[in-house]
Amino acid sequence: MSSCTAPVYGHRTSSAAEACPACRGRSRGYSSYSYESYSPPSYSQPQAVRASGGGGGSSVSSRPRWSRPSSTLVYTATEVRALTPIRETVEKRASLPDLRDIFLCHAWDDRSGAAKELHDHLESLGVKVWFSEKDVGLGTSLLREIDKGLAKSRIGTVLVTPAFLRRVQGEGIADKELSALLAREQLVPIVHGTTYDALREVSPLLGSRAGLSTAEAAMSIVAAKLAELVAVLA
């Protein structure tokens, strides 16, 4: 049986239809194919796959410049931005003698709980910690101890817990004084068991400083990031 040539050549005229071996001799009223009526199948090219960067959005992972190539720690872009000025302070103070690596500020109620857990993790990683449980007397001003601790350490961490929020609210740290502490680029808030929103309600200035959170990573990972932050290559 002859095949119709319309899909290839089209039958736009009666002479074209007569030339087709399948349609030759049919009536002039034949409803013929046309180039316009025939569309070859289209094959769309595959879409490019976008790199998600480890989750995408605000959780895109980023490697800070102080992280060693062998490190397995994963940082968010927000963490890198927050910690970069702190790292610069570490490098500037690296040559100063007799400094602890980290001053750990915490509420008295956390001394045998979350604060000790963070302290023990840091010391197991070789970090020299100024820990109020060992180095600070009772009944002293929270702000004054932060100030003293930062003076004797390369950087400071503030363990923000519900107990800490209650203490800060009662003590009423002045914005002017806290602003001076934050301006040193030494202070890293560590939020544990609460949120930055809750911190901002009590201390807008301290809450405006990004840091680390145990809601995002376990306390051991937070400690590992702090240890990496203060490590100075010989």
Backbone hydrogen bonds, N-H to C=O, Kabsch-Sander energy under -0.5 kcal/mol:
donor,donor_aa,acceptor,acceptor_aa,energy
8,V,5,T,-1.2
9,Y,5,T,-3.3
10,G,5,T,-0.8
10,G,6,A,-1.1
11,H,33,Y,-1.7
17,A,13,T,-1.6
18,E,14,S,-2.2
19,A,15,S,-1.4
20,C,16,A,-0.6
20,C,17,A,-0.8
24,R,20,C,-1.7
26,R,23,C,-1.9
30,Y,27,S,-1.4
32,S,30,Y,-1.1
38,Y,34,S,-1.0
38,Y,35,Y,-0.5
39,S,37,S,-0.6
44,S,42,S,-0.6
50,R,48,A,-0.6
56,G,52,S,-1.2
59,S,56,G,-1.3
60,V,57,G,-1.4
61,S,53,G,-2.3
62,S,75,Y,-2.3
67,S,64,P,-1.5
71,S,68,R,-2.0
75,Y,62,S,-0.7
75,Y,73,L,-0.5
77,A,60,V,-1.4
78,T,58,S,-0.5
80,V,76,T,-2.1
81,R,77,A,-2.2
82,A,78,T,-2.1
83,L,79,E,-2.5
84,T,80,V,-1.8
87,R,83,L,-2.5
88,E,84,T,-1.9
89,T,85,P,-1.5
90,V,86,I,-2.2
91,E,87,R,-2.2
92,K,88,E,-1.9
93,R,89,T,-2.0
94,A,91,E,-0.6
96,L,93,R,-1.2
99,L,96,L,-0.5
100,R,152,K,-2.4
101,D,128,K,-1.5
102,I,128,K,-2.1
103,F,155,I,-2.3
104,L,102,I,-0.6
104,L,130,W,-3.0
105,C,103,F,-0.8
105,C,157,T,-3.3
110,D,107,A,-1.5
111,R,108,W,-1.7
113,G,110,D,-1.1
115,A,110,D,-1.5
116,K,110,D,-0.9
117,E,113,G,-2.2
118,L,114,A,-2.4
119,H,115,A,-2.7
120,D,116,K,-2.9
121,H,117,E,-2.1
122,L,118,L,-2.4
123,E,119,H,-2.6
124,S,120,D,-2.0
125,L,121,H,-0.8
125,L,122,L,-0.9
126,G,123,E,-1.6
127,V,122,L,-2.2
129,V,127,V,-0.7
130,W,102,I,-3.5
131,F,129,V,-0.9
132,S,104,L,-0.9
132,S,130,W,-0.5
134,K,131,F,-2.0
135,D,131,F,-3.0
136,V,132,S,-1.9
140,T,137,G,-0.6
145,E,141,S,-2.3
146,I,142,L,-2.2
147,D,143,L,-2.4
148,K,144,R,-2.6
149,G,145,E,-2.9
150,L,146,I,-2.5
151,A,147,D,-1.6
152,K,148,K,-1.2
153,S,150,L,-0.9
154,R,100,R,-2.3
155,I,101,D,-1.3
156,G,186,Q,-3.3
157,T,103,F,-3.4
158,V,188,V,-1.9
159,L,105,C,-3.0
159,L,157,T,-0.6
160,V,158,V,-1.0
160,V,190,I,-2.7
161,T,159,L,-0.8
165,L,161,T,-2.5
166,R,162,P,-1.9
167,R,163,A,-2.0
168,V,164,F,-2.9
169,Q,165,L,-2.2
170,G,166,R,-1.8
171,E,167,R,-2.3
172,G,168,V,-2.2
173,I,168,V,-0.7
178,L,174,A,-2.5
179,S,175,D,-2.5
180,A,176,K,-1.4
181,L,177,E,-1.5
182,L,178,L,-2.5
183,A,179,S,-1.8
184,R,181,L,-1.1
185,E,182,L,-1.7
186,Q,181,L,-0.5
188,V,156,G,-2.6
188,V,186,Q,-0.5
190,I,158,V,-3.1
191,V,189,P,-0.5
191,V,212,L,-2.5
192,H,160,V,-3.0
199,L,195,T,-1.7
200,R,196,Y,-2.6
201,E,197,D,-1.4
202,V,198,A,-1.0
202,V,199,L,-0.5
203,S,199,L,-3.6
207,G,203,S,-2.8
208,S,204,P,-1.0
208,S,205,L,-0.6
209,R,206,L,-1.3
210,A,208,S,-0.6
212,L,189,P,-2.3
214,T,191,V,-2.5
216,E,213,S,-1.1
217,A,213,S,-1.2
221,I,218,A,-0.7
222,V,218,A,-2.3
223,A,219,M,-2.5
224,A,220,S,-1.8
225,K,221,I,-2.2
226,L,222,V,-2.1
227,A,223,A,-2.6
228,E,224,A,-2.2
229,L,225,K,-2.0
230,V,226,L,-1.8
231,A,227,A,-0.8
233,L,231,A,-0.5
